Amino acid sequence: MTWRGSTTVQDKIFACLPYLLPLLDGIQYGDYLFNQFPPLRIILVPLAPLFQIYRGIPFFGLVVFFALYLFVVRNDNISHFIRFNAMQAILLDIILILCGLILSILGGSLGGFILETLSNMIFLGVIASFIYAVVQSALGRYAEIPTISDAVYMQVR
């Protein structure tokens, strides 16, 4: 199901911003890839100031997470397009949190190669979903990510 309507440039910009949350949380999974291919670190340069703020202030990510949910997703005065994208970014972040928990629990029992491969896959998934969602949002379209978008539609009406 998609909700159609006209989206303003402002709506498109505000719909893209929440996807920074899973991106900033997902950068840590790229460590193995960045160590193997140092020139890839160039993609981190534009994010460096934002990443320093995000990691430098204790619990900043958690505050942003709850602020997005409480003040954006649950606010009916904000357009459905922005609320949909904020909720989808939150769900992507929850998936990253769960991946982190699973990897930390299994990290000791997994071989180095398996842990490295899983981390690389998570990182590449984060980058792909970020690019897809931001491009779709910038075009004024709903970024349909299988299963996640269905859950978002149930939460955001």
C-alpha positions as CSV (number, residue, x, y, z in Angstrom):
1,M,0.0,0.0,0.0
2,T,1.4,3.4,-0.8
3,W,0.1,6.8,0.2
4,R,0.2,9.2,-2.7
5,G,0.1,13.0,-2.5
6,S,2.2,15.9,-3.3
7,T,5.3,16.3,-1.2
8,T,7.1,19.6,-0.8
9,V,10.8,20.0,-1.0
10,Q,10.8,20.6,2.8
11,D,9.0,17.2,3.3
12,K,11.5,15.5,1.1
13,I,14.5,16.9,3.1
14,F,12.9,16.0,6.4
15,A,12.1,12.6,5.2
16,C,15.7,11.9,4.3
17,L,17.2,13.1,7.7
18,P,16.0,10.2,9.9
19,Y,18.0,7.7,7.8
20,L,21.2,9.2,9.3
21,L,20.3,7.3,12.5
22,P,20.8,3.8,11.1
23,L,23.7,5.0,9.0
24,L,25.6,6.4,11.9
25,D,24.9,3.3,14.0
26,G,25.9,1.0,11.1
27,I,29.3,2.6,10.4
28,Q,30.9,0.4,13.1
29,Y,30.2,-2.7,11.1
30,G,32.4,-1.4,8.3
31,D,35.6,-1.5,10.3
32,Y,36.8,-4.8,8.7
33,L,36.1,-3.4,5.3
34,F,37.8,-0.1,6.0
35,N,40.9,-2.0,7.3
36,Q,41.1,-4.1,4.2
37,F,40.4,-1.3,1.8
38,P,41.7,2.0,3.3
39,P,40.6,4.2,0.4
40,L,37.0,3.4,1.3
41,R,37.4,5.6,4.3
42,I,36.8,8.5,1.9
43,I,33.0,7.9,2.3
44,L,33.3,8.7,6.0
45,V,34.8,12.2,5.4
46,P,31.4,14.0,5.0
47,L,30.0,12.2,8.0
48,A,33.0,12.9,10.3
49,P,31.6,16.0,12.1
50,L,28.2,14.4,12.6
51,F,29.7,11.1,13.7
52,Q,31.9,13.0,16.3
53,I,28.8,14.6,17.8
54,Y,26.8,11.4,17.6
55,R,29.5,9.4,19.4
56,G,30.8,12.2,21.6
57,I,27.7,13.0,23.5
58,P,26.6,10.2,25.8
59,F,23.3,8.6,24.9
60,F,22.8,11.0,22.0
61,G,21.7,8.2,19.7
62,L,19.1,7.0,22.2
63,V,17.8,10.5,22.6
64,V,17.5,11.0,18.9
65,F,15.8,7.6,18.6
66,F,13.1,8.4,21.2
67,A,12.7,12.0,19.9
68,L,12.0,10.7,16.4
69,Y,9.5,8.2,17.7
70,L,7.7,10.5,20.2
71,F,7.8,13.8,18.4
72,V,7.7,12.8,14.7
73,V,6.2,9.4,14.3
74,R,3.4,9.9,16.8
75,N,2.7,13.5,15.8
76,D,-0.3,13.6,13.4
77,N,0.4,17.2,12.5
78,I,3.5,16.1,10.6
79,S,2.9,14.7,7.1
80,H,2.5,11.0,6.6
81,F,5.5,10.9,4.3
82,I,7.9,12.2,7.0
83,R,6.4,10.0,9.7
84,F,6.6,6.9,7.5
85,N,10.3,7.6,6.7
86,A,11.1,8.3,10.4
87,M,9.5,5.1,11.5
88,Q,11.3,3.1,8.8
89,A,14.6,4.6,9.9
90,I,13.8,3.6,13.5
91,L,13.0,0.1,12.5
92,L,16.2,-0.2,10.5
93,D,18.0,1.0,13.6
94,I,16.3,-1.6,15.8
95,I,17.4,-4.3,13.3
96,L,21.0,-2.9,13.7
97,I,20.7,-3.0,17.5
98,L,19.6,-6.6,17.3
99,C,22.4,-7.5,14.9
100,G,24.9,-6.0,17.4
101,L,23.4,-8.0,20.3
102,I,23.6,-11.2,18.3
103,L,27.2,-10.6,17.1
104,S,28.3,-9.7,20.6
105,I,26.7,-12.9,22.0
106,L,28.1,-15.1,19.3
107,G,31.3,-13.1,18.7
108,G,33.5,-15.4,20.8
109,S,32.2,-18.6,19.3
110,L,32.2,-17.4,15.7
111,G,35.4,-17.7,13.7
112,G,37.2,-14.5,12.7
113,F,36.3,-15.0,9.1
114,I,32.6,-15.5,9.8
115,L,32.4,-12.5,12.1
116,E,34.1,-10.4,9.6
117,T,31.8,-11.6,6.8
118,L,28.7,-10.9,8.8
119,S,29.9,-7.4,9.8
120,N,30.7,-6.6,6.2
121,M,27.3,-7.9,5.1
122,I,25.5,-5.8,7.7
123,F,27.5,-2.7,6.7
124,L,26.8,-3.1,3.0
125,G,23.1,-3.7,3.8
126,V,23.1,-0.4,5.8
127,I,24.7,1.5,3.0
128,A,22.4,0.0,0.4
129,S,19.2,0.7,2.4
130,F,20.4,4.2,3.2
131,I,21.1,5.1,-0.4
132,Y,17.8,3.5,-1.6
133,A,15.7,5.2,1.1
134,V,17.3,8.6,0.7
135,V,17.1,8.6,-3.1
136,Q,13.4,7.5,-2.9
137,S,12.6,10.1,-0.3
138,A,14.4,12.8,-2.3
139,L,12.2,11.9,-5.3
140,G,9.1,12.1,-3.1
141,R,8.4,8.4,-3.2
142,Y,7.9,6.0,-0.4
143,A,10.9,3.7,0.0
144,E,9.4,0.2,0.0
145,I,11.7,-2.1,1.9
146,P,10.2,-5.6,2.1
147,T,8.7,-6.6,5.5
148,I,10.0,-3.4,7.1
149,S,7.7,-1.1,5.1
150,D,4.7,-3.4,5.9
151,A,5.5,-3.0,9.6
152,V,5.8,0.8,9.2
153,Y,2.4,1.0,7.5
154,M,0.9,-0.8,10.5
155,Q,2.4,1.7,12.9
156,V,1.9,4.9,10.9
157,R,-1.6,5.6,9.8
